[in-house]
Amino acid sequence: MQNENGKRPIEPYELLFGLAKEAKVVADRAKAVAQRNLELAQSIVKAAKDTSALAREAEFNAVQAMDRAKKAAPKGVAIEQEVLDPSEEEAIMQAEQAAMDAQPEPEETELSGWPDDGSNPANAEFEDLLQRRVLRLRSSGPGARVEQIVDAGPCGQRNDIFEQKELLKRVSPRFFFNGEFKQWRRDAPGGWVAPVAA
């Protein structure tokens, strides 16, 4: 049967099917936008935590440097210390607290910096190597993207890293080999600071 334009009329089920397809396209787009927004939020929280960790480290360094300056100064020389305006100090503290509140810290973290829920046996094996100081982790340094780098620990040798390469691929999150620097690396968790080598 054809309408006055010489075309077959659209059946109600066809119209509903077309509307359903349109709704699916809108839903898929909304999910993609939501995922991008979630990743952006996580990135902002990580950046805030990293910045907060850098601020704490800088403050610690400043205190240490001031102590050294006071000890090195001749007797009777007064060293002036810059005092933060209370409102600036309060703003810094609020920003740090907001960054910590935005994403709850895991209850227990390992030397690796990542929590271990026991679901991946490789994580426990790697943690054991860190505990026994066969391997150790060091930081790629301050920056927007801090990475963990696997090094031989005080009780290990450079060859131990090569021997554990399969383990480094199995841990969560896994390490990747950086051919340029000849190092096993992975992104560090937010706020992670490398343990001080003993």
ABEGO torsion letter per residue (X at the ends): XBBAAGBBBBBAAAAAAAAAAAAAAAAAAAAAAAAAAAAAAAAAAAAAAAAAAAAAAAAAAAAAAAAAAAAABBBGBBBBBBBBBAAAAAAAAAAAAAAAAABBBBABBBAAGBBBAGABAAAAAAAAAAAAGABBBBBAEBEABBBBBBBBBAABBAAAAAAAAAAAAABOBBBBBBAAAGBBBBBBBBGBBBBBBX
